[in-house]
Amino acid sequence: MAKKKTKKTVAKKRGRVKTDKLKRPAKEMDAGDMKKVRGGLTFNLQQIQQTLNRVNETVTNLSRSQSDAEKSVTQNLSV
């Protein structure tokens, strides 16, 4: 009698990862590990926010400089 195809055997033949292999490590992570992960993500987000703030400030300063330069050129041309 032929072996019955189950979802697991079909997934194995197709090269799919069993979901229980992925679930197990996630369940084994304790609260301390989760705090470290969250803390790292928070730190990374803070760094990204600081970088975006610096970029925004630089763009604002460049825009002001360009505006001042345009005014200066306009004044010099009108003289």
mmCIF file of the N, C-alpha and C atoms, coordinates in Angstrom:
data_MODEL
# 
_entry.id   MODEL 
# 
loop_
_atom_site.group_PDB 
_atom_site.id 
_atom_site.type_symbol 
_atom_site.label_atom_id 
_atom_site.label_alt_id 
_atom_site.label_comp_id 
_atom_site.label_asym_id 
_atom_site.label_entity_id 
_atom_site.label_seq_id 
_atom_site.pdbx_PDB_ins_code 
_atom_site.Cartn_x 
_atom_site.Cartn_y 
_atom_site.Cartn_z 
_atom_site.occupancy 
_atom_site.B_iso_or_equiv 
_atom_site.pdbx_formal_charge 
_atom_site.auth_seq_id 
_atom_site.auth_comp_id 
_atom_site.auth_asym_id 
_atom_site.auth_atom_id 
_atom_site.pdbx_PDB_model_num 
ATOM 1   N N  . MET A 1 1  ? 0.841  -1.185 0.000   1.00 0.00 ? 1  MET A N  1 
ATOM 2   C CA . MET A 1 1  ? 0.000  0.000  0.000   1.00 0.00 ? 1  MET A CA 1 
ATOM 3   C C  . MET A 1 1  ? 0.887  1.249  0.000   1.00 0.00 ? 1  MET A C  1 
ATOM 4   N N  . ALA A 1 2  ? 0.529  2.253  -0.791  1.00 0.00 ? 2  ALA A N  1 
ATOM 5   C CA . ALA A 1 2  ? 1.328  3.474  -0.914  1.00 0.00 ? 2  ALA A CA 1 
ATOM 6   C C  . ALA A 1 2  ? 1.224  4.303  0.359   1.00 0.00 ? 2  ALA A C  1 
ATOM 7   N N  . LYS A 1 3  ? 2.328  4.980  0.660   1.00 0.00 ? 3  LYS A N  1 
ATOM 8   C CA . LYS A 1 3  ? 2.373  5.826  1.850   1.00 0.00 ? 3  LYS A CA 1 
ATOM 9   C C  . LYS A 1 3  ? 1.497  7.055  1.625   1.00 0.00 ? 3  LYS A C  1 
ATOM 10  N N  . LYS A 1 4  ? 0.677  7.372  2.619   1.00 0.00 ? 4  LYS A N  1 
ATOM 11  C CA . LYS A 1 4  ? -0.226 8.505  2.508   1.00 0.00 ? 4  LYS A CA 1 
ATOM 12  C C  . LYS A 1 4  ? 0.576  9.808  2.574   1.00 0.00 ? 4  LYS A C  1 
ATOM 13  N N  . LYS A 1 5  ? 0.276  10.711 1.662   1.00 0.00 ? 5  LYS A N  1 
ATOM 14  C CA . LYS A 1 5  ? 0.962  12.001 1.663   1.00 0.00 ? 5  LYS A CA 1 
ATOM 15  C C  . LYS A 1 5  ? 0.336  12.903 2.720   1.00 0.00 ? 5  LYS A C  1 
ATOM 16  N N  . THR A 1 6  ? 1.162  13.342 3.620   1.00 0.00 ? 6  THR A N  1 
ATOM 17  C CA . THR A 1 6  ? 0.693  14.295 4.625   1.00 0.00 ? 6  THR A CA 1 
ATOM 18  C C  . THR A 1 6  ? 1.240  15.667 4.267   1.00 0.00 ? 6  THR A C  1 
ATOM 19  N N  . LYS A 1 7  ? 0.758  16.669 4.953   1.00 0.00 ? 7  LYS A N  1 
ATOM 20  C CA . LYS A 1 7  ? 1.240  18.023 4.706   1.00 0.00 ? 7  LYS A CA 1 
ATOM 21  C C  . LYS A 1 7  ? 2.742  18.115 4.946   1.00 0.00 ? 7  LYS A C  1 
ATOM 22  N N  . LYS A 1 8  ? 3.216  17.407 5.980   1.00 0.00 ? 8  LYS A N  1 
ATOM 23  C CA . LYS A 1 8  ? 4.642  17.456 6.305   1.00 0.00 ? 8  LYS A CA 1 
ATOM 24  C C  . LYS A 1 8  ? 5.490  16.833 5.211   1.00 0.00 ? 8  LYS A C  1 
ATOM 25  N N  . THR A 1 9  ? 5.067  15.704 4.698   1.00 0.00 ? 9  THR A N  1 
ATOM 26  C CA . THR A 1 9  ? 5.875  15.054 3.659   1.00 0.00 ? 9  THR A CA 1 
ATOM 27  C C  . THR A 1 9  ? 5.848  15.860 2.373   1.00 0.00 ? 9  THR A C  1 
ATOM 28  N N  . VAL A 1 10 ? 4.709  16.450 2.047   1.00 0.00 ? 10 VAL A N  1 
ATOM 29  C CA . VAL A 1 10 ? 4.618  17.284 0.848   1.00 0.00 ? 10 VAL A CA 1 
ATOM 30  C C  . VAL A 1 10 ? 5.507  18.513 1.008   1.00 0.00 ? 10 VAL A C  1 
ATOM 31  N N  . ALA A 1 11 ? 5.465  19.138 2.187   1.00 0.00 ? 11 ALA A N  1 
ATOM 32  C CA . ALA A 1 11 ? 6.295  20.316 2.435   1.00 0.00 ? 11 ALA A CA 1 
ATOM 33  C C  . ALA A 1 11 ? 7.769  19.956 2.383   1.00 0.00 ? 11 ALA A C  1 
ATOM 34  N N  . LYS A 1 12 ? 8.124  18.787 2.913   1.00 0.00 ? 12 LYS A N  1 
ATOM 35  C CA . LYS A 1 12 ? 9.516  18.351 2.912   1.00 0.00 ? 12 LYS A CA 1 
ATOM 36  C C  . LYS A 1 12 ? 10.000 18.140 1.483   1.00 0.00 ? 12 LYS A C  1 
ATOM 37  N N  . LYS A 1 13 ? 9.162  17.527 0.662   1.00 0.00 ? 13 LYS A N  1 
ATOM 38  C CA . LYS A 1 13 ? 9.536  17.281 -0.730  1.00 0.00 ? 13 LYS A CA 1 
ATOM 39  C C  . LYS A 1 13 ? 9.677  18.582 -1.504  1.00 0.00 ? 13 LYS A C  1 
ATOM 40  N N  . ARG A 1 14 ? 8.889  19.553 -1.171  1.00 0.00 ? 14 ARG A N  1 
ATOM 41  C CA . ARG A 1 14 ? 8.932  20.836 -1.877  1.00 0.00 ? 14 ARG A CA 1 
ATOM 42  C C  . ARG A 1 14 ? 10.002 21.769 -1.309  1.00 0.00 ? 14 ARG A C  1 
ATOM 43  N N  . GLY A 1 15 ? 10.682 21.344 -0.265  1.00 0.00 ? 15 GLY A N  1 
ATOM 44  C CA . GLY A 1 15 ? 11.766 22.138 0.303   1.00 0.00 ? 15 GLY A CA 1 
ATOM 45  C C  . GLY A 1 15 ? 11.309 23.245 1.228   1.00 0.00 ? 15 GLY A C  1 
ATOM 46  N N  . ARG A 1 16 ? 10.105 23.156 1.717   1.00 0.00 ? 16 ARG A N  1 
ATOM 47  C CA . ARG A 1 16 ? 9.613  24.176 2.633   1.00 0.00 ? 16 ARG A CA 1 
ATOM 48  C C  . ARG A 1 16 ? 10.087 23.891 4.046   1.00 0.00 ? 16 ARG A C  1 
ATOM 49  N N  . VAL A 1 17 ? 10.251 24.948 4.808   1.00 0.00 ? 17 VAL A N  1 
ATOM 50  C CA . VAL A 1 17 ? 10.645 24.802 6.211   1.00 0.00 ? 17 VAL A CA 1 
ATOM 51  C C  . VAL A 1 17 ? 9.396  24.527 7.028   1.00 0.00 ? 17 VAL A C  1 
ATOM 52  N N  . LYS A 1 18 ? 9.496  23.581 7.917   1.00 0.00 ? 18 LYS A N  1 
ATOM 53  C CA . LYS A 1 18 ? 8.362  23.295 8.784   1.00 0.00 ? 18 LYS A CA 1 
ATOM 54  C C  . LYS A 1 18 ? 8.182  24.456 9.752   1.00 0.00 ? 18 LYS A C  1 
ATOM 55  N N  . THR A 1 19 ? 6.940  24.825 9.969   1.00 0.00 ? 19 THR A N  1 
ATOM 56  C CA . THR A 1 19 ? 6.687  25.965 10.842  1.00 0.00 ? 19 THR A CA 1 
ATOM 57  C C  . THR A 1 19 ? 7.075  25.673 12.281  1.00 0.00 ? 19 THR A C  1 
ATOM 58  N N  . ASP A 1 20 ? 6.985  24.414 12.713  1.00 0.00 ? 20 ASP A N  1 
ATOM 59  C CA . ASP A 1 20 ? 7.338  24.114 14.097  1.00 0.00 ? 20 ASP A CA 1 
ATOM 60  C C  . ASP A 1 20 ? 8.821  24.336 14.347  1.00 0.00 ? 20 ASP A C  1 
ATOM 61  N N  . LYS A 1 21 ? 9.656  24.233 13.324  1.00 0.00 ? 21 LYS A N  1 
ATOM 62  C CA . LYS A 1 21 ? 11.081 24.522 13.485  1.00 0.00 ? 21 LYS A CA 1 
ATOM 63  C C  . LYS A 1 21 ? 11.300 26.003 13.753  1.00 0.00 ? 21 LYS A C  1 
ATOM 64  N N  . LEU A 1 22 ? 10.438 26.839 13.209  1.00 0.00 ? 22 LEU A N  1 
ATOM 65  C CA . LEU A 1 22 ? 10.548 28.272 13.431  1.00 0.00 ? 22 LEU A CA 1 
ATOM 66  C C  . LEU A 1 22 ? 9.906  28.689 14.746  1.00 0.00 ? 22 LEU A C  1 
ATOM 67  N N  . LYS A 1 23 ? 8.839  28.021 15.124  1.00 0.00 ? 23 LYS A N  1 
ATOM 68  C CA . LYS A 1 23 ? 8.133  28.376 16.347  1.00 0.00 ? 23 LYS A CA 1 
ATOM 69  C C  . LYS A 1 23 ? 8.944  28.044 17.589  1.00 0.00 ? 23 LYS A C  1 
ATOM 70  N N  . ARG A 1 24 ? 9.650  26.928 17.556  1.00 0.00 ? 24 ARG A N  1 
ATOM 71  C CA . ARG A 1 24 ? 10.377 26.466 18.737  1.00 0.00 ? 24 ARG A CA 1 
ATOM 72  C C  . ARG A 1 24 ? 11.371 27.508 19.260  1.00 0.00 ? 24 ARG A C  1 
ATOM 73  N N  . PRO A 1 25 ? 12.264 28.053 18.411  1.00 0.00 ? 25 PRO A N  1 
ATOM 74  C CA . PRO A 1 25 ? 13.207 29.045 18.939  1.00 0.00 ? 25 PRO A CA 1 
ATOM 75  C C  . PRO A 1 25 ? 12.511 30.290 19.480  1.00 0.00 ? 25 PRO A C  1 
ATOM 76  N N  . ALA A 1 26 ? 11.410 30.689 18.852  1.00 0.00 ? 26 ALA A N  1 
ATOM 77  C CA . ALA A 1 26 ? 10.684 31.859 19.331  1.00 0.00 ? 26 ALA A CA 1 
ATOM 78  C C  . ALA A 1 26 ? 10.112 31.603 20.716  1.00 0.00 ? 26 ALA A C  1 
ATOM 79  N N  . LYS A 1 27 ? 9.616  30.398 20.956  1.00 0.00 ? 27 LYS A N  1 
ATOM 80  C CA . LYS A 1 27 ? 9.061  30.067 22.266  1.00 0.00 ? 27 LYS A CA 1 
ATOM 81  C C  . LYS A 1 27 ? 10.148 29.988 23.323  1.00 0.00 ? 27 LYS A C  1 
ATOM 82  N N  . GLU A 1 28 ? 11.362 29.595 22.893  1.00 0.00 ? 28 GLU A N  1 
ATOM 83  C CA . GLU A 1 28 ? 12.446 29.430 23.848  1.00 0.00 ? 28 GLU A CA 1 
ATOM 84  C C  . GLU A 1 28 ? 13.057 30.753 24.286  1.00 0.00 ? 28 GLU A C  1 
ATOM 85  N N  . MET A 1 29 ? 12.774 31.812 23.567  1.00 0.00 ? 29 MET A N  1 
ATOM 86  C CA . MET A 1 29 ? 13.299 33.114 23.978  1.00 0.00 ? 29 MET A CA 1 
ATOM 87  C C  . MET A 1 29 ? 12.614 33.533 25.268  1.00 0.00 ? 29 MET A C  1 
ATOM 88  N N  . ASP A 1 30 ? 13.404 33.908 26.238  1.00 0.00 ? 30 ASP A N  1 
ATOM 89  C CA . ASP A 1 30 ? 12.803 34.326 27.500  1.00 0.00 ? 30 ASP A CA 1 
ATOM 90  C C  . ASP A 1 30 ? 12.587 35.839 27.501  1.00 0.00 ? 30 ASP A C  1 
ATOM 91  N N  . ALA A 1 31 ? 12.023 36.328 28.594  1.00 0.00 ? 31 ALA A N  1 
ATOM 92  C CA . ALA A 1 31 ? 11.692 37.747 28.692  1.00 0.00 ? 31 ALA A CA 1 
ATOM 93  C C  . ALA A 1 31 ? 12.942 38.615 28.600  1.00 0.00 ? 31 ALA A C  1 
ATOM 94  N N  . GLY A 1 32 ? 14.049 38.144 29.156  1.00 0.00 ? 32 GLY A N  1 
ATOM 95  C CA . GLY A 1 32 ? 15.300 38.901 29.093  1.00 0.00 ? 32 GLY A CA 1 
ATOM 96  C C  . GLY A 1 32 ? 15.774 39.085 27.670  1.00 0.00 ? 32 GLY A C  1 
ATOM 97  N N  . ASP A 1 33 ? 15.675 38.021 26.884  1.00 0.00 ? 33 ASP A N  1 
ATOM 98  C CA . ASP A 1 33 ? 16.064 38.108 25.476  1.00 0.00 ? 33 ASP A CA 1 
ATOM 99  C C  . ASP A 1 33 ? 15.176 39.107 24.739  1.00 0.00 ? 33 ASP A C  1 
ATOM 100 N N  . MET A 1 34 ? 13.895 39.063 25.037  1.00 0.00 ? 34 MET A N  1 
ATOM 101 C CA . MET A 1 34 ? 12.967 39.969 24.369  1.00 0.00 ? 34 MET A CA 1 
ATOM 102 C C  . MET A 1 34 ? 13.273 41.422 24.728  1.00 0.00 ? 34 MET A C  1 
ATOM 103 N N  . LYS A 1 35 ? 13.641 41.675 26.002  1.00 0.00 ? 35 LYS A N  1 
ATOM 104 C CA . LYS A 1 35 ? 13.986 43.037 26.414  1.00 0.00 ? 35 LYS A CA 1 
ATOM 105 C C  . LYS A 1 35 ? 15.219 43.519 25.664  1.00 0.00 ? 35 LYS A C  1 
ATOM 106 N N  . LYS A 1 36 ? 16.192 42.619 25.478  1.00 0.00 ? 36 LYS A N  1 
ATOM 107 C CA . LYS A 1 36 ? 17.400 42.990 24.742  1.00 0.00 ? 36 LYS A CA 1 
ATOM 108 C C  . LYS A 1 36 ? 17.053 43.344 23.302  1.00 0.00 ? 36 LYS A C  1 
ATOM 109 N N  . VAL A 1 37 ? 16.196 42.543 22.697  1.00 0.00 ? 37 VAL A N  1 
ATOM 110 C CA . VAL A 1 37 ? 15.799 42.795 21.309  1.00 0.00 ? 37 VAL A CA 1 
ATOM 111 C C  . VAL A 1 37 ? 15.073 44.128 21.215  1.00 0.00 ? 37 VAL A C  1 
ATOM 112 N N  . ARG A 1 38 ? 14.113 44.337 22.106  1.00 0.00 ? 38 ARG A N  1 
ATOM 113 C CA . ARG A 1 38 ? 13.352 45.593 22.081  1.00 0.00 ? 38 ARG A CA 1 
ATOM 114 C C  . ARG A 1 38 ? 14.259 46.780 22.359  1.00 0.00 ? 38 ARG A C  1 
ATOM 115 N N  . GLY A 1 39 ? 15.175 46.611 23.319  1.00 0.00 ? 39 GLY A N  1 
ATOM 116 C CA . GLY A 1 39 ? 16.105 47.690 23.641  1.00 0.00 ? 39 GLY A CA 1 
ATOM 117 C C  . GLY A 1 39 ? 16.982 48.032 22.456  1.00 0.00 ? 39 GLY A C  1 
ATOM 118 N N  . GLY A 1 40 ? 17.452 47.009 21.760  1.00 0.00 ? 40 GLY A N  1 
ATOM 119 C CA . GLY A 1 40 ? 18.270 47.245 20.571  1.00 0.00 ? 40 GLY A CA 1 
ATOM 120 C C  . GLY A 1 40 ? 17.497 47.946 19.480  1.00 0.00 ? 40 GLY A C  1 
ATOM 121 N N  . LEU A 1 41 ? 16.247 47.547 19.299  1.00 0.00 ? 41 LEU A N  1 
ATOM 122 C CA . LEU A 1 41 ? 15.411 48.186 18.282  1.00 0.00 ? 41 LEU A CA 1 
ATOM 123 C C  . LEU A 1 41 ? 15.139 49.636 18.644  1.00 0.00 ? 41 LEU A C  1 
ATOM 124 N N  . THR A 1 42 ? 14.871 49.875 19.942  1.00 0.00 ? 42 THR A N  1 
ATOM 125 C CA . THR A 1 42 ? 14.617 51.242 20.394  1.00 0.00 ? 42 THR A CA 1 
ATOM 126 C C  . THR A 1 42 ? 15.849 52.099 20.162  1.00 0.00 ? 42 THR A C  1 
ATOM 127 N N  . PHE A 1 43 ? 17.020 51.555 20.504  1.00 0.00 ? 43 PHE A N  1 
ATOM 128 C CA . PHE A 1 43 ? 18.267 52.292 20.305  1.00 0.00 ? 43 PHE A CA 1 
ATOM 129 C C  . PHE A 1 43 ? 18.476 52.608 18.831  1.00 0.00 ? 43 PHE A C  1 
ATOM 130 N N  . ASN A 1 44 ? 18.234 51.628 17.970  1.00 0.00 ? 44 ASN A N  1 
ATOM 131 C CA . ASN A 1 44 ? 18.387 51.845 16.529  1.00 0.00 ? 44 ASN A CA 1 
ATOM 132 C C  . ASN A 1 44 ? 17.419 52.905 16.022  1.00 0.00 ? 44 ASN A C  1 
ATOM 133 N N  . LEU A 1 45 ? 16.188 52.863 16.506  1.00 0.00 ? 45 LEU A N  1 
ATOM 134 C CA . LEU A 1 45 ? 15.201 53.856 16.086  1.00 0.00 ? 45 LEU A CA 1 
ATOM 135 C C  . LEU A 1 45 ? 15.602 55.249 16.551  1.00 0.00 ? 45 LEU A C  1 
ATOM 136 N N  . GLN A 1 46 ? 16.175 55.332 17.755  1.00 0.00 ? 46 GLN A N  1 
ATOM 137 C CA . GLN A 1 46 ? 16.632 56.635 18.250  1.00 0.00 ? 46 GLN A CA 1 
ATOM 138 C C  . GLN A 1 46 ? 17.772 57.167 17.392  1.00 0.00 ? 46 GLN A C  1 
ATOM 139 N N  . GLN A 1 47 ? 18.690 56.285 17.004  1.00 0.00 ? 47 GLN A N  1 
ATOM 140 C CA . GLN A 1 47 ? 19.792 56.705 16.136  1.00 0.00 ? 47 GLN A CA 1 
ATOM 141 C C  . GLN A 1 47 ? 19.270 57.189 14.789  1.00 0.00 ? 47 GLN A C  1 
ATOM 142 N N  . ILE A 1 48 ? 18.303 56.474 14.246  1.00 0.00 ? 48 ILE A N  1 
ATOM 143 C CA . ILE A 1 48 ? 17.716 56.863 12.959  1.00 0.00 ? 48 ILE A CA 1 
ATOM 144 C C  . ILE A 1 48 ? 17.032 58.218 13.085  1.00 0.00 ? 48 ILE A C  1 
ATOM 145 N N  . GLN A 1 49 ? 16.303 58.411 14.185  1.00 0.00 ? 49 GLN A N  1 
ATOM 146 C CA . GLN A 1 49 ? 15.610 59.684 14.393  1.00 0.00 ? 49 GLN A CA 1 
ATOM 147 C C  . GLN A 1 49 ? 16.605 60.830 14.511  1.00 0.00 ? 49 GLN A C  1 
ATOM 148 N N  . GLN A 1 50 ? 17.700 60.613 15.243  1.00 0.00 ? 50 GLN A N  1 
ATOM 149 C CA . GLN A 1 50 ? 18.727 61.653 15.378  1.00 0.00 ? 50 GLN A CA 1 
ATOM 150 C C  . GLN A 1 50 ? 19.357 61.978 14.028  1.00 0.00 ? 50 GLN A C  1 
ATOM 151 N N  . THR A 1 51 ? 19.627 60.953 13.249  1.00 0.00 ? 51 THR A N  1 
ATOM 152 C CA . THR A 1 51 ? 20.211 61.168 11.921  1.00 0.00 ? 51 THR A CA 1 
ATOM 153 C C  . THR A 1 51 ? 19.249 61.939 11.029  1.00 0.00 ? 51 THR A C  1 
ATOM 154 N N  . LEU A 1 52 ? 17.972 61.572 11.070  1.00 0.00 ? 52 LEU A N  1 
ATOM 155 C CA . LEU A 1 52 ? 16.974 62.290 10.267  1.00 0.00 ? 52 LEU A CA 1 
ATOM 156 C C  . LEU A 1 52 ? 16.860 63.744 10.704  1.00 0.00 ? 52 LEU A C  1 
ATOM 157 N N  . ASN A 1 53 ? 16.950 63.988 12.000  1.00 0.00 ? 53 ASN A N  1 
ATOM 158 C CA . ASN A 1 53 ? 16.903 65.364 12.498  1.00 0.00 ? 53 ASN A CA 1 
ATOM 159 C C  . ASN A 1 53 ? 18.088 66.172 11.974  1.00 0.00 ? 53 ASN A C  1 
ATOM 160 N N  . ARG A 1 54 ? 19.286 65.555 11.975  1.00 0.00 ? 54 ARG A N  1 
ATOM 161 C CA . ARG A 1 54 ? 20.478 66.247 11.463  1.00 0.00 ? 54 ARG A CA 1 
ATOM 162 C C  . ARG A 1 54 ? 20.349 66.512 9.961   1.00 0.00 ? 54 ARG A C  1 
ATOM 163 N N  . VAL A 1 55 ? 19.835 65.538 9.229   1.00 0.00 ? 55 VAL A N  1 
ATOM 164 C CA . VAL A 1 55 ? 19.639 65.716 7.783   1.00 0.00 ? 55 VAL A CA 1 
ATOM 165 C C  . VAL A 1 55 ? 18.644 66.842 7.529   1.00 0.00 ? 55 VAL A C  1 
ATOM 166 N N  . ASN A 1 56 ? 17.557 66.851 8.284   1.00 0.00 ? 56 ASN A N  1 
ATOM 167 C CA . ASN A 1 56 ? 16.541 67.888 8.129   1.00 0.00 ? 56 ASN A CA 1 
ATOM 168 C C  . ASN A 1 56 ? 17.129 69.267 8.422   1.00 0.00 ? 56 ASN A C  1 
ATOM 169 N N  . GLU A 1 57 ? 17.941 69.356 9.464   1.00 0.00 ? 57 GLU A N  1 
ATOM 170 C CA . GLU A 1 57 ? 18.580 70.623 9.817   1.00 0.00 ? 57 GLU A CA 1 
ATOM 171 C C  . GLU A 1 57 ? 19.531 71.080 8.704   1.00 0.00 ? 57 GLU A C  1 
ATOM 172 N N  . THR A 1 58 ? 20.279 70.144 8.152   1.00 0.00 ? 58 THR A N  1 
ATOM 173 C CA . THR A 1 58 ? 21.206 70.465 7.062   1.00 0.00 ? 58 THR A CA 1 
ATOM 174 C C  . THR A 1 58 ? 20.454 70.961 5.836   1.00 0.00 ? 58 THR A C  1 
ATOM 175 N N  . VAL A 1 59 ? 19.363 70.295 5.498   1.00 0.00 ? 59 VAL A N  1 
ATOM 176 C CA . VAL A 1 59 ? 18.555 70.708 4.343   1.00 0.00 ? 59 VAL A CA 1 
ATOM 177 C C  . VAL A 1 59 ? 17.989 72.103 4.570   1.00 0.00 ? 59 VAL A C  1 
ATOM 178 N N  . THR A 1 60 ? 17.527 72.360 5.783   1.00 0.00 ? 60 THR A N  1 
ATOM 179 C CA . THR A 1 60 ? 16.985 73.683 6.107   1.00 0.00 ? 60 THR A CA 1 
ATOM 180 C C  . THR A 1 60 ? 18.063 74.749 5.959   1.00 0.00 ? 60 THR A C  1 
ATOM 181 N N  . ASN A 1 61 ? 19.259 74.460 6.482   1.00 0.00 ? 61 ASN A N  1 
ATOM 182 C CA . ASN A 1 61 ? 20.363 75.421 6.379   1.00 0.00 ? 61 ASN A CA 1 
ATOM 183 C C  . ASN A 1 61 ? 20.766 75.659 4.926   1.00 0.00 ? 61 ASN A C  1 
ATOM 184 N N  . LEU A 1 62 ? 20.816 74.603 4.128   1.00 0.00 ? 62 LEU A N  1 
ATOM 185 C CA . LEU A 1 62 ? 21.154 74.754 2.714   1.00 0.00 ? 62 LEU A CA 1 
ATOM 186 C C  . LEU A 1 62 ? 20.101 75.583 1.983   1.00 0.00 ? 62 LEU A C  1 
ATOM 187 N N  . SER A 1 63 ? 18.846 75.366 2.342   1.00 0.00 ? 63 SER A N  1 
ATOM 188 C CA . SER A 1 63 ? 17.761 76.114 1.717   1.00 0.00 ? 63 SER A CA 1 
ATOM 189 C C  . SER A 1 63 ? 17.881 77.598 2.054   1.00 0.00 ? 63 SER A C  1 
ATOM 190 N N  . ARG A 1 64 ? 18.192 77.895 3.314   1.00 0.00 ? 64 ARG A N  1 
ATOM 191 C CA . ARG A 1 64 ? 18.376 79.295 3.725   1.00 0.00 ? 64 ARG A CA 1 
ATOM 192 C C  . ARG A 1 64 ? 19.565 79.919 2.996   1.00 0.00 ? 64 ARG A C  1 
ATOM 193 N N  . SER A 1 65 ? 20.656 79.161 2.909   1.00 0.00 ? 65 SER A N  1 
ATOM 194 C CA . SER A 1 65 ? 21.851 79.667 2.221   1.00 0.00 ? 65 SER A CA 1 
ATOM 195 C C  . SER A 1 65 ? 21.546 79.957 0.757   1.00 0.00 ? 65 SER A C  1 
ATOM 196 N N  . GLN A 1 66 ? 20.802 79.071 0.123   1.00 0.00 ? 66 GLN A N  1 
ATOM 197 C CA . GLN A 1 66 ? 20.443 79.269 -1.280  1.00 0.00 ? 66 GLN A CA 1 
ATOM 198 C C  . GLN A 1 66 ? 19.570 80.507 -1.428  1.00 0.00 ? 66 GLN A C  1 
ATOM 199 N N  . SER A 1 67 ? 18.618 80.655 -0.515  1.00 0.00 ? 67 SER A N  1 
ATOM 200 C CA . SER A 1 67 ? 17.721 81.804 -0.567  1.00 0.00 ? 67 SER A CA 1 
ATOM 201 C C  . SER A 1 67 ? 18.510 83.100 -0.382  1.00 0.00 ? 67 SER A C  1 
ATOM 202 N N  . ASP A 1 68 ? 19.434 83.112 0.581   1.00 0.00 ? 68 ASP A N  1 
ATOM 203 C CA . ASP A 1 68 ? 20.269 84.294 0.813   1.00 0.00 ? 68 ASP A CA 1 
ATOM 204 C C  . ASP A 1 68 ? 21.137 84.597 -0.406  1.00 0.00 ? 68 ASP A C  1 
ATOM 205 N N  . ALA A 1 69 ? 21.683 83.561 -1.025  1.00 0.00 ? 69 ALA A N  1 
ATOM 206 C CA . ALA A 1 69 ? 22.520 83.747 -2.211  1.00 0.00 ? 69 ALA A CA 1 
ATOM 207 C C  . ALA A 1 69 ? 21.702 84.314 -3.363  1.00 0.00 ? 69 ALA A C  1 
ATOM 208 N N  . GLU A 1 70 ? 20.480 83.827 -3.528  1.00 0.00 ? 70 GLU A N  1 
ATOM 209 C CA . GLU A 1 70 ? 19.615 84.336 -4.593  1.00 0.00 ? 70 GLU A CA 1 
ATOM 210 C C  . GLU A 1 70 ? 19.284 85.809 -4.365  1.00 0.00 ? 70 GLU A C  1 
ATOM 211 N N  . LYS A 1 71 ? 19.027 86.181 -3.110  1.00 0.00 ? 71 LYS A N  1 
ATOM 212 C CA . LYS A 1 71 ? 18.739 87.585 -2.787  1.00 0.00 ? 71 LYS A CA 1 
ATOM 213 C C  . LYS A 1 71 ? 19.953 88.453 -3.095  1.00 0.00 ? 71 LYS A C  1 
ATOM 214 N N  . SER A 1 72 ? 21.131 87.956 -2.725  1.00 0.00 ? 72 SER A N  1 
ATOM 215 C CA . SER A 1 72 ? 22.364 88.705 -2.959  1.00 0.00 ? 72 SER A CA 1 
ATOM 216 C C  . SER A 1 72 ? 22.607 88.909 -4.452  1.00 0.00 ? 72 SER A C  1 
ATOM 217 N N  . VAL A 1 73 ? 22.412 87.864 -5.232  1.00 0.00 ? 73 VAL A N  1 
ATOM 218 C CA . VAL A 1 73 ? 22.599 87.964 -6.685  1.00 0.00 ? 73 VAL A CA 1 
ATOM 219 C C  . VAL A 1 73 ? 21.600 88.945 -7.268  1.00 0.00 ? 73 VAL A C  1 
ATOM 220 N N  . THR A 1 74 ? 20.362 88.879 -6.817  1.00 0.00 ? 74 THR A N  1 
ATOM 221 C CA . THR A 1 74 ? 19.317 89.779 -7.318  1.00 0.00 ? 74 THR A CA 1 
ATOM 222 C C  . THR A 1 74 ? 19.672 91.224 -6.999  1.00 0.00 ? 74 THR A C  1 
ATOM 223 N N  . GLN A 1 75 ? 20.151 91.467 -5.775  1.00 0.00 ? 75 GLN A N  1 
ATOM 224 C CA . GLN A 1 75 ? 20.529 92.828 -5.381  1.00 0.00 ? 75 GLN A CA 1 
ATOM 225 C C  . GLN A 1 75 ? 21.720 93.319 -6.203  1.00 0.00 ? 75 GLN A C  1 
ATOM 226 N N  . ASN A 1 76 ? 22.701 92.449 -6.427  1.00 0.00 ? 76 ASN A N  1 
ATOM 227 C CA . ASN A 1 76 ? 23.882 92.850 -7.196  1.00 0.00 ? 76 ASN A CA 1 
ATOM 228 C C  . ASN A 1 76 ? 23.539 93.129 -8.658  1.00 0.00 ? 76 ASN A C  1 
ATOM 229 N N  . LEU A 1 77 ? 22.596 92.379 -9.203  1.00 0.00 ? 77 LEU A N  1 
ATOM 230 C CA . LEU A 1 77 ? 22.209 92.596 -10.592 1.00 0.00 ? 77 LEU A CA 1 
ATOM 231 C C  . LEU A 1 77 ? 21.405 93.885 -10.762 1.00 0.00 ? 77 LEU A C  1 
ATOM 232 N N  . SER A 1 78 ? 20.682 94.272 -9.725  1.00 0.00 ? 78 SER A N  1 
ATOM 233 C CA . SER A 1 78 ? 19.843 95.464 -9.829  1.00 0.00 ? 78 SER A CA 1 
ATOM 234 C C  . SER A 1 78 ? 20.646 96.745 -9.612  1.00 0.00 ? 78 SER A C  1 
ATOM 235 N N  . VAL A 1 79 ? 21.885 96.624 -9.181  1.00 0.00 ? 79 VAL A N  1 
ATOM 236 C CA . VAL A 1 79 ? 22.701 97.818 -8.925  1.00 0.00 ? 79 VAL A CA 1 
ATOM 237 C C  . VAL A 1 79 ? 23.227 98.419 -10.191 1.00 0.00 ? 79 VAL A C  1 
# 
